[in-house]
Amino acid sequence: MEKSLIKSLKIIELEDKLKLGNTDALENFWTNIQEKGSPIIEDIPKDSEHNLVTFIYKEDEKVENVLLIPEMEDCKFLNYRMERLLDTNLWYISCKIRNDIRLQYSFSINDPLDDNWDKRFEQIIHDKLNKTFLLIEDDEEDENEILSYVVMPNAEEHVWVKEIANIPKGDINKYNYKSEKLEEELELSIYTPHGYAESNKPYKFLVLTDGWVYINVLSAKSVLDNLIADKKIPPIVVLFVDCTDSRDEDLSCNDAFTDIIVGGLLPWFRGNYNISSEAKDGVIGGLSLGGLTASYVGLKHSETFGNVLSQSGSYWYKPHECEEPKSACWISGEFKKTEKLPLKFYLSVGVLEEKEDMIGVNKILRDVLRLKGYEVEYEEFKGGHDYLCWGENLANGLISLIGIK
C-alpha cells in the first residue's frame, strides 16, 4: 500500500463542480457516500494487481489534520496525512492497494504527528461512512468496539466463518478454572461437536489460547461446525482458554503457564471430556503471542500435543538474556538444537505484516523445521496482524493438521 499520485476521478469531478460554483455538488456527494458507503474504489489504468482506494472523512467541526492509520506493518504512517478538498468539510487520501487483500484502518483526528502513540490512540476513530465493519461486543466491559475495513475486489471469499443454517451444530459450555500458580481464575469454554457422546471413540482435541477472541470475534464455533458438517475434519472437542491480565507474560515462552496448560488444564480436560490420550490427536494453537506459545508448548511437550497451529506467530520474541540480533528467530534455534520431535506444523502470517519481525522470522522457523525433517505447511494469507483473516485461516490450519484425507 502506498499513497498514490493518481487522483480519484470522483474527487476530481467534485472539485471541478465546486470551482464552477455548483453549490449542490458537495451535498450530493455526501448523499451518495452515505448511500453507498466509503471508501471509494476505482480501477487504475493498465494495472491489474491494484486498485485506487480513496478514504473519506467528513468533518463535523473544524479540525487541524486527519491521519489515515492503516493496519499494516512497515508503514510510514505520516505519509498518510489526509488532504482537505478546497475549503470544504471533506478530507481525503487516495492509495494504491493490492486488489486481493482485506485491510483494517482507522482515522486519527488532530493527530500529534509524532511518535506519541498514547496520544494518537486517544484520537483514533473508525470510519463512520464505511458500511463494512467488525463489531466487537464485550458484555463484561459494557462497551463495543467498531473496526472499519475494506475488502478489495479480488479478495477471496471467506466461507468457513459464516454461520450456515440447517447443519448440525455443536455446543459451548463455560467453566472457571483455579490454579495455585495463577493469581486469577482462568475462564474456559469447551466446544463439543454435534452428537458428542462419552460412549464414542475418544475425540481428537484442540487447545486455543485467547479463547474469548476466537469465539466472539473470529467465529470459531461456526468454523468448527462448518468444517465438521462438510467432513473436512473429524468431530473434535476444543478447549478455549481466555487470556488473563498478564497475557503478554503468560504467552511469552513461559514455563509456568506451559505447566498450567499441560499439567493442570489437560488432566482436567481429559477427566471431564472424552478426548484422546494420544499426542497425534492433539493440537495446540494460538494467534500472535499465542502462536509463539503453541510452538513452545509443542517443543516442550510433544508427548501431549503432536500438532502445532500457529497464526501470525510472534517469533520475534527473545528472552531478556538473549543477545541474538533483532532479525534472529530465537525459538528456531531451540528446535535446531533439539532432536526431531513427533510434531506437525501449520504456520501462517499475513502479507501485510512486518517483513522482518513477522514474515521474516516465520520463514526462518519454517526453514529450520523443514531442514530438521518436520512436516510444515506455511501460508501467507491476504491480510495483516488483525482479526480479518484469522477466523478463516483457523479452518485452513485444522484441515492441514487433522483434515480427513
TIMIBA-982895 format. One record per residue (C-alpha): x, y, z. Coordinates in Angstrom, 3 decimals, padded with zeros to 6 digits. Example, Ala and Ser with C-alpha at 12.3 -4.5 7.8 and 13.67 -1.06 7.14 Angstrom:
NODE,east,north,up
NODE,012.300,-004.500,007.800
NODE,013.670,-001.060,007.140
This chain:
NODE,east,north,up
NODE,000.000,000.000,000.000
NODE,001.253,003.467,-000.852
NODE,-000.133,006.959,-001.164
NODE,-001.000,007.487,-004.803
NODE,-000.082,010.377,-007.047
NODE,-003.149,009.464,-009.095
NODE,-006.214,011.399,-008.015
NODE,-009.657,009.864,-007.693
NODE,-011.901,010.660,-010.645
NODE,-014.759,011.144,-008.184
NODE,-012.771,013.759,-006.267
NODE,-011.646,015.473,-009.490
NODE,-015.256,015.631,-010.671
NODE,-016.419,017.092,-007.345
NODE,-013.591,019.617,-007.271
NODE,-014.352,020.783,-010.797
NODE,-018.027,021.288,-009.944
NODE,-017.187,023.266,-006.819
NODE,-014.783,025.516,-008.705
NODE,-017.533,026.210,-011.226
NODE,-019.825,027.350,-008.421
NODE,-022.088,024.279,-008.215
NODE,-023.277,024.749,-004.621
NODE,-025.216,021.454,-004.565
NODE,-022.258,019.289,-005.616
NODE,-020.858,018.678,-002.124
NODE,-024.224,017.839,-000.592
NODE,-024.937,015.443,-003.465
NODE,-021.511,013.844,-002.962
NODE,-022.197,013.253,000.735
NODE,-025.634,011.825,-000.030
NODE,-024.058,009.368,-002.464
NODE,-021.353,008.355,000.025
NODE,-023.982,007.924,002.738
NODE,-025.918,005.546,000.479
NODE,-023.036,003.563,-000.995
NODE,-020.513,003.841,001.810
NODE,-016.806,004.570,001.758
NODE,-014.018,004.226,000.756
NODE,-014.224,004.823,-002.989
NODE,-012.599,002.012,-005.016
NODE,-011.623,002.704,-008.626
NODE,-009.602,000.955,-011.320
NODE,-006.076,002.040,-012.159
NODE,-005.380,002.092,-015.922
NODE,-003.015,-000.692,-017.077
NODE,-002.706,-002.126,-013.542
NODE,-004.418,-005.480,-012.976
NODE,-002.976,-006.025,-009.470
NODE,-004.017,-002.832,-007.674
NODE,-006.951,-000.500,-007.226
NODE,-007.113,003.148,-006.296
NODE,-008.780,003.422,-002.882
NODE,-009.857,006.862,-001.688
NODE,-010.593,007.154,002.017
NODE,-013.040,009.878,003.017
NODE,-013.561,011.727,006.304
NODE,-016.464,014.118,006.888
NODE,-015.574,016.934,009.231
NODE,-018.377,017.807,011.673
NODE,-016.355,020.549,013.334
NODE,-013.094,022.201,012.349
NODE,-010.017,020.001,012.781
NODE,-006.339,020.667,012.162
NODE,-005.499,017.406,010.476
NODE,-006.699,013.870,009.788
NODE,-004.346,010.913,009.530
NODE,-005.218,007.579,007.938
NODE,-003.943,004.704,010.104
NODE,-003.813,001.514,008.002
NODE,-003.413,-001.714,009.978
NODE,-000.302,-002.800,008.170
NODE,003.286,-003.006,009.232
NODE,006.364,-001.308,007.788
NODE,004.074,001.683,007.332
NODE,005.453,005.231,007.364
NODE,002.198,006.479,008.807
NODE,002.993,010.207,008.484
NODE,002.845,009.690,004.718
NODE,-000.882,009.121,005.128
NODE,-001.940,012.633,006.094
NODE,-005.295,013.349,004.507
NODE,-005.955,016.464,002.432
NODE,-008.852,018.859,002.757
NODE,-010.727,019.432,-000.511
NODE,-010.628,023.187,-001.119
NODE,-012.366,024.872,001.838
NODE,-014.960,022.114,002.372
NODE,-015.531,019.644,005.232
NODE,-014.212,016.785,003.091
NODE,-010.835,015.202,003.856
NODE,-009.478,012.520,001.570
NODE,-006.455,010.462,000.619
NODE,-006.034,008.108,-002.351
NODE,-003.868,004.992,-002.026
NODE,-002.676,002.286,-004.372
NODE,-003.632,-001.038,-002.756
NODE,-003.358,-004.674,-003.789
NODE,-006.734,-005.770,-005.070
NODE,-006.728,-009.182,-003.335
NODE,-006.456,-008.212,000.349
NODE,-008.526,-007.235,003.372
NODE,-007.331,-004.118,005.167
NODE,-008.364,-002.719,008.537
NODE,-007.908,001.018,009.117
NODE,-008.900,003.956,011.286
NODE,-008.576,007.737,011.407
NODE,-006.599,009.852,013.864
NODE,-008.178,013.267,014.302
NODE,-005.915,016.185,015.251
NODE,-003.006,013.779,015.247
NODE,000.161,014.844,017.160
NODE,002.181,013.945,014.033
NODE,004.959,012.417,016.119
NODE,005.761,009.074,017.751
NODE,003.399,009.613,020.699
NODE,001.140,006.602,020.159
NODE,-000.565,007.009,023.548
NODE,-001.781,010.404,022.440
NODE,-002.635,009.080,018.983
NODE,-004.827,006.305,020.364
NODE,-006.904,008.949,022.138
NODE,-007.857,010.419,018.757
NODE,-008.367,007.222,016.774
NODE,-011.887,006.601,015.465
NODE,-013.494,004.230,012.981
NODE,-014.803,005.303,009.573
NODE,-018.425,006.188,010.237
NODE,-019.152,006.271,006.498
NODE,-017.961,002.702,005.915
NODE,-020.720,000.080,005.930
NODE,-018.166,-002.743,006.220
NODE,-017.046,-003.113,009.809
NODE,-016.354,-005.616,012.539
NODE,-018.371,-005.099,015.726
NODE,-016.690,-006.466,018.836
NODE,-019.214,-006.722,021.650
NODE,-017.827,-007.116,025.151
NODE,-020.598,-007.597,027.711
NODE,-018.142,-007.656,030.596
NODE,-016.602,-004.310,029.662
NODE,-020.057,-002.957,028.768
NODE,-018.698,-001.362,025.608
NODE,-018.422,-002.178,021.929
NODE,-015.545,-001.634,019.530
NODE,-016.069,-000.941,015.845
NODE,-013.293,-001.779,013.401
NODE,-013.558,-000.433,009.853
NODE,-012.091,-002.407,007.000
NODE,-012.115,-002.689,003.237
NODE,-012.426,-005.906,001.241
NODE,-010.686,-005.415,-002.080
NODE,-012.471,-006.580,-005.266
NODE,-010.313,-009.679,-005.853
NODE,-010.106,-010.802,-002.217
NODE,-011.033,-014.452,-001.766
NODE,-014.438,-015.037,-000.242
NODE,-014.426,-016.207,003.370
NODE,-016.716,-019.221,003.697
NODE,-015.817,-021.088,006.882
NODE,-016.536,-018.215,009.287
NODE,-020.117,-017.772,008.066
NODE,-022.875,-019.403,010.071
NODE,-024.815,-021.832,007.883
NODE,-028.409,-022.699,008.632
NODE,-029.686,-026.270,008.682
NODE,-026.418,-028.018,009.534
NODE,-025.724,-029.910,012.775
NODE,-024.203,-027.573,015.334
NODE,-022.090,-028.184,018.386
NODE,-022.403,-026.722,021.879
NODE,-020.226,-024.497,024.037
NODE,-020.072,-024.752,027.828
NODE,-018.232,-022.350,030.130
NODE,-016.159,-023.047,033.225
NODE,-013.844,-021.309,035.662
NODE,-010.529,-022.944,036.453
NODE,-008.486,-022.038,039.522
NODE,-004.801,-022.806,039.805
NODE,-002.461,-022.013,042.685
NODE,000.040,-020.871,040.053
NODE,-002.325,-018.162,038.802
NODE,-003.393,-015.019,040.613
NODE,-006.762,-015.061,038.850
NODE,-009.146,-017.737,037.646
NODE,-008.965,-018.851,034.060
NODE,-012.205,-018.634,032.135
NODE,-012.626,-021.647,029.886
NODE,-015.046,-022.613,027.147
NODE,-015.455,-026.136,025.785
NODE,-016.812,-026.854,022.321
NODE,-018.344,-030.275,021.802
NODE,-019.438,-031.333,018.299
NODE,-022.980,-032.344,017.390
NODE,-023.598,-035.911,018.547
NODE,-020.836,-035.820,021.155
NODE,-021.070,-038.821,023.493
NODE,-018.907,-040.307,026.213
NODE,-019.521,-043.721,024.675
NODE,-017.970,-042.741,021.344
NODE,-014.370,-043.347,020.384
NODE,-012.182,-040.689,022.086
NODE,-012.205,-037.448,020.121
NODE,-009.302,-035.527,018.672
NODE,-008.828,-032.296,020.606
NODE,-007.662,-028.707,020.166
NODE,-006.493,-026.188,022.777
NODE,-006.538,-022.489,021.848
NODE,-005.326,-019.543,023.891
NODE,-007.110,-016.172,023.517
NODE,-010.317,-018.176,023.691
NODE,-012.667,-015.186,024.001
NODE,-011.301,-013.698,020.793
NODE,-011.613,-016.973,018.897
NODE,-015.239,-017.436,019.944
NODE,-016.558,-013.865,019.939
NODE,-014.553,-012.216,017.161
NODE,-013.186,-014.940,014.890
NODE,-016.389,-017.051,014.703
NODE,-014.539,-020.212,015.735
NODE,-017.767,-022.072,016.551
NODE,-019.082,-021.539,013.017
NODE,-015.705,-022.590,011.634
NODE,-015.824,-025.839,013.626
NODE,-019.478,-026.568,012.813
NODE,-018.909,-025.960,009.112
NODE,-015.699,-027.997,008.855
NODE,-017.242,-030.959,010.654
NODE,-020.517,-030.793,008.672
NODE,-018.540,-030.653,005.424
NODE,-016.412,-033.595,006.576
NODE,-013.216,-031.599,006.213
NODE,-012.155,-032.582,009.745
NODE,-013.456,-035.244,012.146
NODE,-015.628,-034.199,015.100
NODE,-013.277,-032.661,017.683
NODE,-013.534,-031.240,021.190
NODE,-011.991,-027.800,021.722
NODE,-010.747,-026.114,024.891
NODE,-010.712,-022.322,024.623
NODE,-008.567,-020.652,027.285
NODE,-009.275,-016.965,027.902
NODE,-006.304,-014.686,028.397
NODE,-005.616,-013.006,031.724
NODE,-004.371,-009.530,032.609
NODE,-000.851,-010.984,032.372
NODE,-001.346,-012.275,028.807
NODE,001.949,-010.913,027.462
NODE,003.885,-012.656,030.221
NODE,001.847,-015.882,030.086
NODE,002.285,-016.259,026.327
NODE,005.998,-015.432,026.116
NODE,007.512,-018.930,026.323
NODE,006.521,-019.011,029.991
NODE,007.274,-022.397,031.586
NODE,004.860,-021.736,034.446
NODE,001.980,-021.084,032.064
NODE,003.007,-024.052,029.909
NODE,002.861,-026.230,033.038
NODE,-000.639,-024.941,033.760
NODE,-001.767,-025.992,030.278
NODE,-000.093,-029.403,030.284
NODE,-000.078,-030.249,033.977
NODE,-003.335,-028.638,035.043
NODE,-005.775,-027.923,032.237
NODE,-005.122,-031.069,030.196
NODE,-005.749,-033.501,033.089
NODE,-008.922,-031.563,033.948
NODE,-009.961,-031.533,030.274
NODE,-009.314,-035.235,029.864
NODE,-011.080,-036.040,033.148
NODE,-014.244,-034.235,032.102
NODE,-014.405,-034.917,028.386
NODE,-013.945,-037.912,026.134
NODE,-010.746,-036.890,024.381
NODE,-007.871,-038.962,023.069
NODE,-004.763,-039.631,025.152
NODE,-002.595,-039.849,022.023
NODE,-000.448,-036.862,021.119
NODE,-001.090,-037.305,017.390
NODE,-004.747,-036.440,018.075
NODE,-003.951,-033.222,019.953
NODE,-003.499,-029.736,018.502
NODE,-002.150,-026.732,020.394
NODE,-002.841,-023.420,018.682
NODE,-002.984,-019.677,019.014
NODE,-002.518,-016.328,017.351
NODE,000.249,-013.741,017.699
NODE,001.924,-014.491,021.062
NODE,-000.433,-017.461,021.227
NODE,001.175,-018.821,018.051
NODE,004.579,-018.479,019.689
NODE,003.238,-020.286,022.759
NODE,001.825,-023.086,020.620
NODE,005.265,-023.793,019.149
NODE,006.883,-023.570,022.587
NODE,004.370,-025.998,024.091
NODE,005.000,-028.357,021.168
NODE,008.745,-028.087,021.731
NODE,008.441,-028.849,025.442
NODE,005.557,-031.321,025.374
NODE,005.369,-033.252,022.128
NODE,004.234,-036.208,024.246
NODE,000.953,-034.306,024.748
NODE,000.451,-032.377,021.508
NODE,001.538,-033.716,018.144
NODE,000.279,-030.758,016.123
NODE,001.095,-027.037,016.287
NODE,-001.218,-024.425,014.748
NODE,000.393,-021.001,014.685
NODE,-001.371,-017.916,013.293
NODE,000.825,-014.832,012.913
NODE,003.183,-016.272,015.482
NODE,005.282,-013.658,017.301
NODE,008.619,-015.321,016.614
NODE,010.415,-012.026,017.097
NODE,010.338,-012.921,020.799
NODE,013.643,-013.415,022.598
NODE,014.299,-013.994,026.310
NODE,015.761,-010.988,028.129
NODE,019.190,-012.574,028.333
NODE,019.277,-013.398,024.613
NODE,021.887,-011.411,022.675
NODE,020.859,-012.513,019.189
NODE,020.289,-009.773,016.577
NODE,016.818,-008.364,016.080
NODE,016.254,-010.321,012.869
NODE,017.026,-013.673,014.529
NODE,014.344,-016.198,015.484
NODE,015.183,-017.474,018.966
NODE,012.744,-020.370,019.056
NODE,014.050,-021.750,015.760
NODE,017.419,-022.147,017.483
NODE,015.732,-024.148,020.231
NODE,014.293,-026.522,017.652
NODE,017.612,-026.645,015.796
NODE,019.493,-027.948,018.853
NODE,016.765,-030.458,019.789
NODE,016.347,-033.910,018.306
NODE,013.458,-034.084,015.839
NODE,010.173,-034.434,017.710
NODE,006.927,-036.148,016.620
NODE,005.320,-032.845,015.601
NODE,003.472,-031.481,012.579
NODE,003.181,-027.733,011.956
NODE,000.880,-025.227,010.316
NODE,002.401,-021.736,010.223
NODE,000.673,-018.698,008.745
NODE,001.407,-014.983,008.584
NODE,-000.200,-012.062,006.743
NODE,001.318,-010.449,003.661
NODE,000.758,-007.024,005.290
NODE,002.681,-007.865,008.456
NODE,006.197,-006.650,009.225
NODE,008.629,-008.003,006.670
NODE,011.381,-008.760,009.174
NODE,009.827,-009.059,012.619
NODE,006.860,-011.154,011.472
NODE,007.137,-012.587,007.947
NODE,010.906,-012.931,008.173
NODE,011.011,-014.826,011.462
NODE,008.106,-017.072,010.452
NODE,010.076,-018.039,007.353
NODE,013.184,-018.695,009.438
NODE,011.245,-021.064,011.689
NODE,009.652,-022.737,008.665
NODE,013.025,-023.352,007.030
NODE,014.683,-024.644,010.201
NODE,011.816,-027.050,010.841
NODE,011.843,-028.361,007.282
NODE,015.613,-028.884,007.392
NODE,015.104,-030.939,010.546
NODE,012.601,-033.088,008.660
NODE,009.351,-031.748,010.102
NODE,006.160,-031.670,008.067
NODE,005.310,-027.967,007.797
NODE,002.581,-026.201,005.864
NODE,003.269,-022.486,005.537
NODE,000.714,-019.927,004.345
NODE,000.844,-016.195,003.756
NODE,-002.753,-015.029,003.947
NODE,-004.000,-011.842,002.260
NODE,-004.240,-009.613,005.300
NODE,-002.433,-008.153,008.273
NODE,-001.963,-008.656,012.002
NODE,-005.638,-008.211,012.787
NODE,-008.947,-010.048,013.109
NODE,-009.966,-010.017,009.447
NODE,-008.405,-013.313,008.308
NODE,-007.576,-015.340,011.432
NODE,-011.010,-016.996,011.630
NODE,-010.911,-018.286,008.047
NODE,-007.238,-019.101,008.464
NODE,-008.057,-021.275,011.511
NODE,-010.014,-023.536,009.163
NODE,-007.032,-023.889,006.820
NODE,-004.830,-024.867,009.736
NODE,-007.185,-027.532,011.053
NODE,-007.642,-029.032,007.587
NODE,-003.876,-029.136,007.182
NODE,-003.183,-030.782,010.549
NODE,-006.120,-033.136,011.160
NODE,-008.130,-032.983,007.946
NODE,-009.937,-036.040,006.657
NODE,-007.992,-037.374,003.693
